[in-house]
Structure formats: C-alpha cells, structure tokens
Amino acid sequence: MTEKKKVAKSLLNVMDHEIMMGIMDRQFHPEVLVEDAQKWWGFDMYSRKPGPALVDGVFEGTDLDLACFMSALAERGAVINIPWYKSMRPQTIKEGQRVVSKDNRHGPIVGLTSNKDLFSFGVKIMDANVIETDSVGDYRTFSITDPSGEMYDGWQTIQFDPSAKENKFLTENDLWTGNRVYFKNFVHPNRWISFYGSHYFITKCLIERLKDQAKNFNLQIKRMLDNGIKYPTSGEGAQPSWPKQTKAEGKSVKFRALEVEIDIPDYVNEYPVFEDSQKNLVELTKTRRYWTYKVVPALSFAARCTELAHLKYGFNGSGKEKMPAWLTNVKWESGYKLKGKRIEWNRLVLFQPGVGEQAVAIRKRIKEKSEIMSKDYIGGV
C-alpha cells in the first residue's frame, strides 16, 4: 500500500503567500517584496548561541559560520582589511587605474557575492588601494571560498574593528582566541534543512522575477534610446564612462556544480509600458542597475548558501538524502526532462494545482562547469 504524501501547509499553500502572489503578477512592482524577503536571510547573528572556540581547554573553532558573520559585517558596511590575498582568477586591469599595493587590501564592504553556477563566494569592497589620477577607491571582489565551497587558501585573515555589539557577542560566547575568531564552516551544517523551506522557495522565485523584469526594463531602455531619448549629459542620470579592461591569460578548470530551478505556473498580466521620456529612461536604468548589482546578488548569496549546505550536509552516511519532518513520503524522481529538452534532472514535486497544470516543484542536477582560473590555480575535478 502506497503511503500518503504529506507536505507542510507552508509549502502546499506557497502560491497563496502574499509575496508569491506579487511575484506572479507582472503588474505588481517586485521591489515592494524585497524588504520582507531579505529579512528572512538577515543572518541574525545575535539571536544565536554558538559554541565557543575552546572546549575544556581544547581548540575547537566556533560553530558560528563565516557566511553569517560576514553578513553581519556587510549589513553595517564594516571596513575590513585583507592583509594578504592571492587571486583565484586571472587579473583584470582597468585602464587608468593603479593598485598601490597588493597587500592590505582595505575598504568598506559593499556587498557579498556568489557564483550562479559554482560555490565560490566573495566579499566586494570599495578598495582604497586602487587609485586613479584624481580619485581613490574602486570596487574589487575577493574570494572567500573556492568554487567547491571550501575555504579558499588564497587568504588567511580578514581584519576588522568590531562594533561594541559585535565585541560583546563574541566575548559573551567565548569566541575569541586571543584577538582572533577561527571559523570551521562557511555555512552551518544545519542550514541544509532550509533547502526544503518556503522561504528558500519564494526567494528563488523572487530572484527570477527580478531578473525577468530587469530584462523587460532593458528592452524598454533600448526602445527609448532607439527613439532618440538621451541621458542627461551631467548631474543625476548622467552615464559614467567605463574604463577599458584587459584580462590576463588563464586556464579552463572543471568543477562539480549544483544547478537548482523552481517550477511554477506562468506569470499573469503584462509588465507596465513606460512612455518615452528622459525621466523614465533614467529611472528604469537606475532601478535595473540597483536590482542587478545590489538586490539580486544579496538574495542570491542567501540562496546559494542554502544550496551549498544542501549539497554538503543534506545526505546521510550512506548517501541517502535527508528529508525534513514536514515532508513525508515525498521523494526525488530521477531522469526528469523538460518537454522538448534532453537534460535530465532530479525533481521533487510539492503539489500540482490541477489536472494538466504545471506542477509546483524543485529541480536540481549535478553537472560539471568549466571556469577560467589563474594559470597557477590548483584544484578542480
């Protein structure tokens, strides 16, 4: 006798969640949804009770994960210093810029980054070591993990001045080892369970909605430019000139990657069409850039951390996938193919709204992905 499948109400009713309803409606401005979604991934470090660095006098390293701690620093825009760093990827040189020193790269955190295919995570700062003729500082990203999600050995220490709140938290939880904090994990092992939660599911859908509408904005921007609308030549809305870039020669390296997609019904309604005007041109460009370089990376960092935890810690000793208590008799089906496609996926169907309708499901697959790395990089599959 086949046992009845049980799925938590938060997932069975996920399409009725107010954020999902906004995602599904192209007429609804998605930025209204972002703030609530970001709160889910606030990495509230101060609500945790992490294990100490020393247990009975033996060094253990804290079980507070580095992703959580870096998110707390990023939230306040902390200034950090990386005393020594070796790049994983070929060096990019921007015309008119000079790096005054390859050591002690320092500046305020602008955001955290994640690779959409691999598990390389990084921190983006306004690097004060980069100078131009009449300015100091430019964006630079430094890898924290390698493409497999392990701590990258191209750095050893990230220095920062703790706020009073951070110092109190680290002291009360015995996380200091001298004047340092040692991290065992980039993501906490227990985070694998979030892969099966409604917050992860909705966040993945919101990321795709933002990307989709950003593409629509781009089409409307192109239409306005083709119709003769121009950006202001100065002041707000004027477009910066980007320096030419050259990249050093690298080598192609293959890595094991996890790709995850969410299946939901098609969006309803159509995106708003904006009239041709300089004001709309500037506003659409500003919004698209903000979503692309600020909002989507922040949400993607949270989602990819969850996916890394699933891949690393979501299986038992015999290789069988762990399942949370709110999913009973729910199994991944292997060899699933999208209609007309050849790629095979593992699929977890949560529910089907009706006969013949699109099933609401999670799809995933392990694949090999080639990445251009620095010529002296050692690693890969």
N, C-alpha and C positions, 0 to 999 in steps of 0.2 A: 504494500500500500504506500502510495506516494504521500509524504508528509506535506502539510500545507505550508506554503511560503509565508513568512511573516516579515514585514518591513515596518520600521517605526513611522508613526504618523508624520513626523517632521520631514521624512522623505516621500511618503505617499502623497502628502499634500504640498510638496515643494513648489509645484507650479502655481499654487494659490498664494504663496508667500508674496507680500506686497512688493518686495524688491524684484522677484521674478516677474511679477505682473508688469512692472515698469520696464524691465529688460525686454519683454516680449513685444511691447508696444512701441513702434518706431516714432510715434508722435510724442512719447514721453522723454524728456531730457534726462539722460542717464546720470549726469553729474549729481543730481539730487540723491541718487542711490549710493554714491561712492563713500560718503562720510560714514554711513551706517555700516557698510561692508568693511571699511578699514578698521572700525572699532573691534570687529571680530578678531583681527590679527594684530592687535595693539601690543602683543607680547608683554603683558603687564607683569614685568619682572618683579615688581614689589608685592604682588599677591602670592608669589611662590615661596616655598620653604626648601631651598636647595641644600644638598648635602655639603658638608664642609670639605676643605682641601686636605685637612689632616684628620684621620680617624684613628684614635688610640695611638697617636704619635706617628702613624704611618701615612706617607703622602698618597693621597687618592686622586686629587684633582677634583674640582667641583662638577656635580652633575647638572649645574646650570649650563645650558647650551650657549654656544657662541652666537648663534643666529639671534637668540632672544636678547643677549647683552648688546650686540651691535645695533639691534633695532631700537633699544632704549637710548643709545648714544645718538643714533640718527634722528630720532624724534626731537631731540633738543639741539640738533645741529652742532654737536660737540666738535671741538678742534682736536684732531689726532695727529700723531707723528709716527711714521713708519721708518725706523732707523735704517733698515737695510731691506732692499727689495730687488728680486730678480724676475723679470717679466717672463710669463709663460708663452706669450705670443710675440710675433715679430714687431719690432719697434716701429711706431708711426711717427714721422717727423712732419710738423706743420711749418709751412713757410713763414718766416718772420719771427719764429719763436726759438727760445733757447732755454735749456734746462741748466740752471746754475750749479746744481749738484744732484748726483744720483742717489745720495744718501739723505736721510732725514726728510723724506717727502712729507709735507705737513700742510694742513689747512682744515677748514670746517667740512663736516660731512654734508654732502648734497643729497645723497640717497644710497640705497643698496641695490645691487643688480643681480640678475640671474640669467643664465643662458636658456633659451626656449627649448633647446634640444638636449643639452648636456647638463651636468650638475656642477658647473663652475659658477660660484657665487663671488661677488666682489663688493667693494665699497668705493663709491665715487666721491671725490673731494675736490674742492677748489684749491688746486695745488699751487702753493706760493713759491715753489721752486721754478715755476715756468714764468719767464718774463718775455715781454716784447719791448719795443723801443720806448713806448710811453705808458705801459701798463704792467701790472704784476698779477699773476694768477690765471689759471685756466683749468678746465675740467680734466681730470685724469681718473681712470678706474684702476684699482689694484685688486688682484685676485686674492680671495681668502681661501678658496678650495680649488682643487684641481678638477678636471672635467668628470671625474668619477665621484665627486662629492667628498673626498678625503681632504683633510687639512693640507693646504699647499705648502711645500717646503721652501718656497721662494721668499718667505718672510718668516721672522721668528717672534717678533714682538710688535704690538700696537700700543703706543703710549698715549695717555690722556690724563687730564686733571679731573678727578671725579668731583661731581657736584656734592653738596652736603648730603643730599638724599641718597645718592649712589654710595657714598662713603659709609653712611650709616647702615645701609642694606648689606654691603659687603662685610662690614665689621661684625654686625649682629649675627650674621650667618657663618662667621668664621671662614670666609672665602679667601682672605688674604694669605699668601705665602710670602712673608717678608713684605715687599711693596709690589707684589705681582699677584695676578689671578691666572691660574692654569685651567684650561678647558679641555675636557676629554672628548666632548662631542660637539659637532657643528649644529646638528639638530638633535633634540631629545628623543631617545628611543620610543617613548610612549606616544610620540606625535603620529605614529603610523595610523592610529585609530581615527584621526581627523580626516583621513582619506575617504572614509565612508560617512562623513557627516554632511548635513545640509549646508553648512557654512562654506565648506570647500566646493561643493557642487554649485552653489549660487555664485561664488566668487569666480569660478571658471567661466560661467555663463556671462557674467558681467564683463570680464576681460574681453571676451569675444564680441560682445555688443559694442563696447567702446572702440575696438579695432574696426568693426564693421562701419560704425558711423563716422569714424575718422576717415575711412576711405571715401565715404559719401561726401564729407566736407572737402576732401581733396579734389573730387570731381567738380564740385561747385566752385572751388577756388580757381581751378583751371578754366572753367567756363567764363568766369568773370575776367580773368586775365586775357583770354582769347577775345573777349568782347570789348577790350580796351580799358578796363578798370585798372588803375595803377595804385601801388602802395605809396604812402607819403614818402617824400624824399628826406624828411627829417622828423625828429620828435617821435611820439608814440606811434607805433605801427611801422616805422621805417625798418626795412630789412637789412640785417647786418651782412657784410661781405665775409664769406668764409675763406680762410687761407687754403692754399693748395696743400695736399697731403701726399707724402710718399711713404711707402711701407717697405721695410727691409724684407729680404727673402726669407721664407720659412720652409717648413716641410709639412706634408699631409700626414696626420696621425689618426688612426681609427680608435673610437671609444665606444663602449657599451652605453646605450642611451635608452631612456624610457619616454615614450610618447603617450599622452593621455588626451582623449577627446570626450566631450559630453554630447549626447544625442538628445535633442528636444524638438518639439514641433517648430515650424517656421514662424518668424515674427509676423505680427499683424500690422496693418496700415502702412503708410509710406513716410519716409523722412520728410521733414519740412523743407520746402524750397525757398531759399533766400533771394531777395531781389538783388540785382547787380548794383552795388554801391561800394564806395571805398570803405565805409564804416563796416559793412558786412564782410568785406574781404579781410579787413584787419582782424575782426572779431573771430571769424572762422579759422583764420591762420593761428591766432593766439590760442584758441581752445584746442584745436587739433594738436598743436605742439605741446600744450600742457598735458593732454591725455597721453600722448605718445611717449614723452620723456619724463613724466612725473607720476601720473596716476597708474598707468598700466604697469610700469616697472615695479611700483610698490606692491600692487596686488599680485603680480606675477612672482615676486620674491616669496610672498606668503604661500602661494600655491605650489611653487617648485620645492620649497622646504618640506611641505607636506608630502609631495611625491617622492622626494628623496628618502624621507622617513619610511614611507610605504615600501620602497624597494629594499632598504637596508634592514628594516626591523619588522616588516609585516609578514614574515614567514616563520614557521616553527623549525625545529631542528631537522625534521625530515623533508623540509622544503615545501610543506603544505601551507597555503595562505591562511593567516589568521583572519577571523571574522568577528566583528563586534557583536555584542549581545542583542543589539536592535535589528540585526539581520539574521534570520533563522531559516535554514533550508534554502538559502539563496546561494547560487553557485555561478562561477565564471564559466561561460561557454567558450570553447576554443575554436579557432578556424572560422570565425565570423567574417564575412566580406560585405562591404557596402555594395549596393546594387550597381553593377557595371564595372566594379573595381576588382583588382587582383590581390590587393594587400590583405593579409589575414590579421585579425585582431582577436583578443580575448574580450568578451563583452559580459557585463553584469547588468541585466535588465532589472530595473527597480519596479516599474509597472508600465502598463500600456493603457492609455486613456480610453481607447475604444477599438473595436474590431477594424482592422485595416489602417489604423492611425499609427503615427510614429511612436515607437516605444521610447520611454524616457530611460536612458541607460548611460553607463560609463564604459568607454572603450579604452583599451591600453594595449601596447605592444612593445616588446624589447627589440631594438634594432641596433645596427652599427652605424655610427655617424663619423664622417671624416671632418677633421678640423685642422686649420693651418696653425701650427705651433712654431715656436722659435726653433732654430736649427739644432740647438743643443738640448732640446727638451727630451727627457727620458720618461717613457710611460706609454699608456695606451693598451689596447687588447692585443 
